[in-house]
């Protein structure tokens, strides 16, 4: 179990780490280096940074912009 607590508002997110994207946080930024995507999530309660995940890009390997990013 992973527990993330927002340092600004105290919002607590609990996840097993194997969950799909939890419904109570939001991806606000995502980048890709051609093989690994970096997804940054924020707190839906106050909008501050919450945590980052790394995912294999489904289109790897590639160059240039990534069409598989969520945002």
DSSP file (Angstrom, degrees, kcal/mol; ACC not computed):
  #  RESIDUE AA STRUCTURE BP1 BP2  ACC     N-H-->O    O-->H-N    N-H-->O    O-->H-N    TCO  KAPPA ALPHA  PHI   PSI    X-CA   Y-CA   Z-CA
    1    1 A X              0   0    0      0, 0.0     2,-0.4     0, 0.0    15,-0.3   0.000 360.0 360.0 360.0 134.0    0.0    0.0    0.0
    2    2 A X  E     -A   15   0A   0     13,-4.4    13,-2.7     2,-0.0     2,-0.5  -0.924 360.0-162.8-110.4 138.3    1.3    3.5   -0.9
    3    3 A X  E     -A   14   0A   0     -2,-0.4     2,-0.5    11,-0.2    11,-0.2  -0.985   4.2-171.3-124.1 122.7    0.0    6.5    0.9
    4    4 A X  E     -A   13   0A   0      9,-2.9     9,-3.2    -2,-0.5     2,-0.5  -0.953   3.7-166.9-113.7 129.5    0.5   10.0   -0.6
    5    5 A X  E     -A   12   0A   0     -2,-0.5     2,-0.4     7,-0.2     7,-0.2  -0.969  22.4-125.9-119.3 127.6   -0.4   13.1    1.5
    6    6 A X     >  -     0   0    0      5,-3.0     4,-1.7    -2,-0.5    44,-0.1  -0.551  13.1-152.0 -69.4 125.7   -0.7   16.5    0.0
    7    7 A X  T  4 S+     0   0    0     -2,-0.4    -1,-0.2    42,-0.3    43,-0.1   0.649  91.3  49.5 -75.8 -13.7    1.6   18.8    2.0
    8    8 A X  T  4 S+     0   0    0      3,-0.1    -1,-0.2     1,-0.0    -2,-0.0   0.893 130.0   9.4 -89.7 -44.9   -0.6   21.8    1.2
    9    9 A X  T  4 S-     0   0    0      2,-0.1    -2,-0.2    39,-0.0    -1,-0.0   0.540  93.1-117.6-117.0  -8.6   -4.1   20.7    2.1
   10   10 A X     <  +     0   0    0     -4,-1.7    -3,-0.1     1,-0.3     2,-0.0   0.490  53.2 161.1  85.7   2.2   -3.5   17.3    3.9
   11   11 A X        -     0   0    0     -6,-0.1    -5,-3.0     1,-0.1     2,-0.5  -0.337  27.7-147.6 -57.5 135.2   -5.5   15.3    1.3
   12   12 A X  E     -A    5   0A   0     -7,-0.2     2,-0.5     2,-0.0    -7,-0.2  -0.937  13.4-169.2-115.2 128.7   -4.6   11.6    1.6
   13   13 A X  E     -A    4   0A   0     -9,-3.2    -9,-2.9    -2,-0.5     2,-0.5  -0.972   4.8-165.6-114.5 126.3   -4.5    9.2   -1.4
   14   14 A X  E     +A    3   0A   0     -2,-0.5     2,-0.3   -11,-0.2   -11,-0.2  -0.949  18.1 158.7-112.6 130.8   -4.1    5.4   -0.7
   15   15 A X  E     -A    2   0A   0    -13,-2.7   -13,-4.4    -2,-0.5    -2,-0.0  -0.983  45.6-131.9-146.8 154.5   -3.2    3.1   -3.5
   16   16 A X        -     0   0    0     -2,-0.3   -13,-0.1   -15,-0.3    -1,-0.1   0.620  46.6-120.7 -80.8 -12.7   -1.7   -0.4   -3.9
   17   17 A X  S    S+     0   0    0    -15,-0.1    -1,-0.0     3,-0.1    -3,-0.0   0.224 106.3  72.7  88.8 -14.9    0.7    0.9   -6.5
   18   18 A X  S    S+     0   0    0      2,-0.0    -3,-0.0     0, 0.0    -1,-0.0   0.386  72.8 111.2-107.8  -1.1   -0.7   -1.7   -9.0
   19   19 A X  S    S-     0   0    0      1,-0.1     3,-0.1     0, 0.0     2,-0.1  -0.250  73.7-113.0 -65.2 157.2   -4.0    0.3   -9.4
   20   20 A X  S    S-     0   0    0      1,-0.2    -3,-0.1     0, 0.0    -1,-0.1  -0.212  72.0 -45.7 -71.9-177.7   -4.8    1.9  -12.7
   21   21 A X  S    S-     0   0    0      1,-0.1    -1,-0.2     2,-0.1     6,-0.0  -0.328  72.6-118.5 -55.6 121.0   -4.9    5.7  -12.5
   22   22 A X    >   -     0   0    0     -3,-0.1     3,-0.9     1,-0.1    -1,-0.1  -0.284  12.7-131.0 -61.0 149.5   -6.9    6.5   -9.3
   23   23 A X  T 3  S+     0   0    0      1,-0.2    -1,-0.1    -3,-0.1    -2,-0.1   0.577  99.0  62.6 -80.1  -8.8  -10.1    8.5  -10.0
   24   24 A X  T 3  S+     0   0    0      2,-0.0    20,-0.7    19,-0.0     2,-0.3   0.163  99.6  53.3-108.6  20.5   -9.4   11.0   -7.2
   25   25 A X  E <  S-B   43   0B   0     -3,-0.9     2,-0.4    18,-0.1    18,-0.2  -0.937  73.3-135.2-141.3 168.4   -6.2   12.5   -8.6
   26   26 A X  E     -B   42   0B   0     16,-1.7    16,-2.5    -2,-0.3     2,-0.6  -0.969  13.4-126.3-133.4 136.8   -5.3   14.0  -12.0
   27   27 A X  E     +B   41   0B   0     -2,-0.4    14,-0.3    14,-0.2     3,-0.1  -0.716  32.9 170.5 -75.3 119.8   -2.4   13.7  -14.5
   28   28 A X  E     +     0   0B   0     12,-2.5     2,-0.3    -2,-0.6    13,-0.2   0.594  63.5  19.0-107.8 -14.5   -1.4   17.4  -15.1
   29   29 A X  E     +B   40   0B   0     11,-1.3    11,-3.1     2,-0.0     2,-0.3  -0.980  60.3 178.6-154.2 142.4    1.8   16.8  -17.1
   30   30 A X  E     +B   39   0B   0     -2,-0.3     2,-0.3     9,-0.2     9,-0.2  -0.988   2.6 178.7-147.3 137.6    3.3   13.9  -19.0
   31   31 A X  E     -B   38   0B   0      7,-2.0     7,-2.8    -2,-0.3     2,-0.3  -0.886  10.5-155.1-132.2 164.7    6.5   13.5  -21.0
   32   32 A X  E     -B   37   0B   0     -2,-0.3     5,-0.2     5,-0.2    34,-0.1  -0.998  14.5-162.8-143.7 137.4    8.1   10.7  -23.0
   33   33 A X        -     0   0    0      3,-1.8     4,-0.1    -2,-0.3    31,-0.1   0.239  67.7 -87.3-100.9  12.6   11.8   10.0  -23.9
   34   34 A X  S    S+     0   0    0      2,-0.2    28,-0.9    27,-0.1    27,-0.6   0.178 122.6  32.0 102.3 -15.3   10.8    7.6  -26.6
   35   35 A X  S    S+     0   0    0      1,-0.4    22,-2.6    26,-0.2     2,-0.4   0.533 115.8  44.1-138.9 -31.7   10.6    4.6  -24.4
   36   36 A X  E     - C   0  56B   0     20,-0.2    -3,-1.8    22,-0.0    -1,-0.4  -0.979  64.9-149.2-125.4 132.6    9.5    5.6  -20.9
   37   37 A X  E     -BC  32  55B   0     18,-3.8    18,-2.4    -2,-0.4     2,-0.5  -0.777   5.7-151.2 -96.2 142.6    6.6    8.0  -20.1
   38   38 A X  E     -BC  31  54B   0     -7,-2.8    -7,-2.0    -2,-0.4     2,-0.5  -0.969  12.7-167.8-113.5 118.0    6.7   10.2  -16.9
   39   39 A X  E     -BC  30  53B   0     14,-2.8    14,-2.6    -2,-0.5     2,-0.5  -0.926   3.3-160.6-109.5 125.8    3.3   11.1  -15.6
   40   40 A X  E     -BC  29  52B   0    -11,-3.1   -12,-2.5    -2,-0.5   -11,-1.3  -0.911   9.1-160.9-107.7 131.4    2.9   13.8  -12.9
   41   41 A X  E     -BC  27  51B   0     10,-3.0     9,-2.5    -2,-0.5    10,-0.9  -0.781   1.9-159.0-109.7 150.2   -0.2   13.9  -10.8
   42   42 A X  E     -BC  26  49B   0    -16,-2.5   -16,-1.7    -2,-0.3     2,-0.4  -0.856  31.2 -92.1-124.9 166.9   -1.7   16.6   -8.8
   43   43 A X  E  >  -B   25   0B   0      5,-3.0     4,-2.5    -2,-0.3   -18,-0.1  -0.611  23.2-154.1 -76.5 124.8   -4.2   16.8   -5.9
   44   44 A X  T  4 S+     0   0    0    -20,-0.7    -1,-0.1    -2,-0.4   -19,-0.1   0.659  92.8  61.5 -74.2 -13.5   -7.8   17.3   -7.1
   45   45 A X  T  4 S-     0   0    0    -21,-0.2    -1,-0.2     3,-0.1   -20,-0.0   0.926 131.3  -4.3 -76.9 -46.3   -8.5   19.0   -3.7
   46   46 A X  T  4 S-     0   0    0      2,-0.2    -2,-0.2   -35,-0.0    -1,-0.1   0.499  91.0-116.1-129.0  -7.6   -6.1   21.9   -4.0
   47   47 A X     <  +     0   0    0     -4,-2.5    -3,-0.1     1,-0.3     2,-0.1   0.465  65.4 136.6  88.6   1.4   -4.1   21.4   -7.3
   48   48 A X        -     0   0    0      1,-0.1    -5,-3.0    -6,-0.1    -1,-0.3  -0.413  66.2 -79.0 -82.6 161.9   -0.7   21.0   -5.8
   49   49 A X  E     +C   42   0B   0     -7,-0.2   -42,-0.3     1,-0.1    -7,-0.3  -0.285  49.1 170.8 -58.4 137.2    1.9   18.3   -6.9
   50   50 A X  E     -     0   0B   0     -9,-2.5     2,-0.3     1,-0.4    -8,-0.2   0.759  50.9 -40.4-116.2 -55.7    1.1   14.9   -5.4
   51   51 A X  E     -C   41   0B   0    -10,-0.9   -10,-3.0   -47,-0.1    -1,-0.4  -0.979  43.6-121.3-167.3 173.4    3.4   12.2   -7.1
   52   52 A X  E     -C   40   0B   0     -2,-0.3     2,-0.3   -12,-0.2   -12,-0.2  -0.971  18.2-168.0-128.5 140.7    5.0   10.9  -10.3
   53   53 A X  E     -C   39   0B   0    -14,-2.6   -14,-2.8    -2,-0.4     2,-0.4  -0.905  11.9-143.4-123.7 158.4    4.8    7.5  -12.0
   54   54 A X  E     +C   38   0B   0     -2,-0.3     2,-0.4   -16,-0.2   -16,-0.2  -0.982  20.6 179.7-123.0 131.7    6.8    6.0  -14.8
   55   55 A X  E     -C   37   0B   0    -18,-2.4   -18,-3.8    -2,-0.4     2,-0.2  -0.975  34.5-106.9-133.5 143.7    5.3    3.8  -17.5
   56   56 A X  E     -C   36   0B   0     -2,-0.4     2,-0.3   -20,-0.2   -20,-0.2  -0.504  42.9-116.1 -64.0 134.0    6.6    2.0  -20.6
   57   57 A X    >   -     0   0    0    -22,-2.6     3,-1.6    -2,-0.2    -1,-0.1  -0.597  12.9-143.0 -73.8 129.1    5.5    3.8  -23.7
   58   58 A X  T 3  S+     0   0    0     -2,-0.3    -1,-0.1     1,-0.3    -2,-0.0   0.692 100.9  50.6 -66.4 -16.5    3.2    1.6  -25.8
   59   59 A X  T 3  S+     0   0    0      3,-0.0    -1,-0.3   -24,-0.0    -2,-0.0   0.248  93.3 176.3-102.6  12.1    4.8    3.1  -29.0
   60   60 A X    <   +     0   0    0     -3,-1.6   -25,-0.2   -25,-0.2     2,-0.1  -0.314  49.5  39.0 -69.7 151.5    8.4    2.5  -28.0
   61   61 A X  S    S+     0   0    0    -27,-0.6     2,-0.3     1,-0.1   -26,-0.2   0.658  84.1 128.0 -82.6 149.6   10.9    3.0  -29.4
   62   62 A X        -     0   0    0    -28,-0.9     2,-0.3    -2,-0.1    -1,-0.1  -0.965  41.7-136.9-152.0 167.8   10.2    6.3  -31.2
   63   63 A X        +     0   0    0     -2,-0.3   -29,-0.1     2,-0.1     2,-0.1  -0.845  64.7  21.0-123.2 164.3   11.6    9.8  -31.7
   64   64 A X  S    S-     0   0    0     -2,-0.3    -2,-0.1   -31,-0.1   -30,-0.0  -0.336 109.3  -2.5  77.2-160.8    9.9   13.1  -31.7
   65   65 A X  S    S-     0   0    0      1,-0.1     2,-0.6    -2,-0.1    -2,-0.1  -0.279  70.4-126.0 -67.5 150.7    6.6   13.9  -30.0
   66   66 A X    >   -     0   0    0      1,-0.1     3,-0.7   -34,-0.1    -1,-0.1  -0.866  16.6-169.2-102.5 121.3    4.7   11.0  -28.3
   67   67 A X  T 3  S+     0   0    0     -2,-0.6    -1,-0.1     1,-0.2    -2,-0.0   0.486  81.9  68.8 -85.2  -2.3    1.1   10.5  -29.4
   68   68 A X  T 3  S+     0   0    0      3,-0.0    -1,-0.2     2,-0.0   -10,-0.1   0.346  70.3 116.9 -98.2   5.1    0.5    8.0  -26.5
   69   69 A X    <   -     0   0    0     -3,-0.7   -37,-0.0     1,-0.1   -39,-0.0  -0.453  66.2-134.0 -74.0 148.2    0.7   10.6  -23.7
   70   70 A X              0   0    0      1,-0.2    -1,-0.1    -2,-0.1   -43,-0.1   0.713 360.0 360.0 -76.3 -20.0   -2.5   11.1  -21.6
   71   71 A X              0   0    0    -41,-0.0    -1,-0.2   -40,-0.0   -41,-0.1   0.334 360.0 360.0-134.7 360.0   -2.3   14.9  -21.8
